[in-house]
Amino acid sequence: MLEAFDQLSKRETIKTVVRKKALYVMILFVQELDATKQEFDNMKRVIPMPIGHGKYSGQCIWVRSLVHRIEKMKEWIDKIVFVDDSIKR
C-alpha cells in the first residue's frame, strides 16, 4: 500500500510522509524481532509443545513458527522498493 501512495504522490510533502511511514514499518519490524527474541529466551526451557509431538520435534515446530513469523515480515519489507537497501539491513 505504501508503494501505491509513493507512485501516486506528486508533491514532496506526500513523498516525505510515505517514507516516514515506511520507516515506521521498519521500526515495527525491529520491535517484532526483539519481541520474538525475548519470547524465545523466556520460553526455551519450557517450550509449549503440541500434544502428541515428541520433545525435539515439538521444539522444532515451535522454533520454526518463530522463524516463519520473522520471515513473513521480512518478505513484506523487502518488497518496499522506494526505501534504500541500507535502511532495510
DARA-V98198 format. One record per backbone hydrogen bond with DSSP energy under -1.0 kcal/mol. CO is the residue of the C=O (numbers start at 1). NH is the residue of the N-H. E is the energy in kcal/mol with one decimal. If there is no record, write none. Layout:
co:CO nh:NH e:E
co:CO nh:NH e:E
This chain:
co:1 nh:5 e:-1.8
co:2 nh:6 e:-2.2
co:3 nh:7 e:-2.5
co:4 nh:8 e:-1.8
co:5 nh:9 e:-1.5
co:11 nh:15 e:-1.8
co:12 nh:16 e:-2.3
co:13 nh:17 e:-2.0
co:14 nh:18 e:-2.4
co:15 nh:19 e:-2.3
co:16 nh:20 e:-2.2
co:17 nh:21 e:-2.2
co:18 nh:22 e:-1.9
co:19 nh:23 e:-2.2
co:20 nh:24 e:-1.9
co:21 nh:25 e:-2.0
co:22 nh:26 e:-1.8
co:23 nh:27 e:-2.2
co:24 nh:28 e:-2.3
co:25 nh:29 e:-2.0
co:26 nh:30 e:-2.2
co:27 nh:31 e:-2.3
co:28 nh:32 e:-2.3
co:29 nh:33 e:-2.3
co:30 nh:34 e:-2.4
co:31 nh:35 e:-2.5
co:32 nh:36 e:-2.5
co:33 nh:37 e:-2.5
co:34 nh:38 e:-2.5
co:35 nh:39 e:-2.4
co:36 nh:40 e:-2.5
co:37 nh:41 e:-2.8
co:38 nh:42 e:-2.4
co:39 nh:43 e:-2.1
co:40 nh:44 e:-1.4
co:50 nh:53 e:-1.6
co:54 nh:58 e:-2.4
co:55 nh:59 e:-1.7
co:56 nh:60 e:-2.3
co:57 nh:61 e:-2.2
co:58 nh:62 e:-2.2
co:59 nh:63 e:-2.7
co:60 nh:64 e:-2.6
co:61 nh:65 e:-1.8
co:62 nh:66 e:-1.6
co:63 nh:67 e:-2.4
co:64 nh:68 e:-2.6
co:65 nh:69 e:-1.8
co:66 nh:70 e:-1.6
co:67 nh:71 e:-2.8
co:68 nh:72 e:-2.3
co:69 nh:73 e:-1.2
co:70 nh:74 e:-2.3
co:71 nh:75 e:-2.2
co:72 nh:76 e:-1.5
co:73 nh:77 e:-2.0
co:74 nh:78 e:-2.4
co:75 nh:79 e:-1.0
co:77 nh:80 e:-1.4
co:84 nh:88 e:-1.3
co:85 nh:89 e:-1.5
